[in-house]
Amino acid sequence: MPKMKTKKSAAKRFRVSATGVVKRSRAFKRHILTSKTTKRKRHLDMETTVSKADSRRMRDMLPYGRP
């Protein structure tokens, strides 16, 4: 059986935690930052989990992330 290939675009954007939860960074932190509050920008720096609906698809793209 050949090895499964990792989707490299997904590997650059998502990480699998030790418990198997797929983590992602938040959007909307790249430009037009002057109109956003400091609190909003600070919270956009934090990672969050992928939604439950998308987590199965992410696990298929990252077969060798932690189980």
C-alpha positions, -999 to +999 in steps of 0.1 A: +000+000+000+016+033-009+018+062+015-009+088+016+001+122+004-004+153+026-021+183+010+008+207+013-015+238+012-034+224+042-002+216+061+008+252+059-025+264+073-036+239+099-020+221+128-033+190+146-031+192+184-021+163+207-058+155+213-065+153+175-083+187+172-074+206+141-063+242+148-063+272+125-054+309+127-080+336+123-087+357+093-089+395+089-056+404+105-036+414+074-045+449+064-069+479+071-059+475+108-065+512+117-103+507+116-101+477+140-100+481+178-069+469+197-089+443+215-102+429+182-067+428+167-054+411+199-081+384+197-074+378+160-039+367+170-052+337+189-056+303+173-090+286+172-103+252+162-117+242+129-155+238+129-169+204+135-183+203+099-149+209+084-128+188+108-133+155+089-122+171+056-091+186+074-081+152+088-083+137+053-060+164+040-035+158+069-033+120+072+000+121+092-010+148+117-013+133+152-043+109+155 
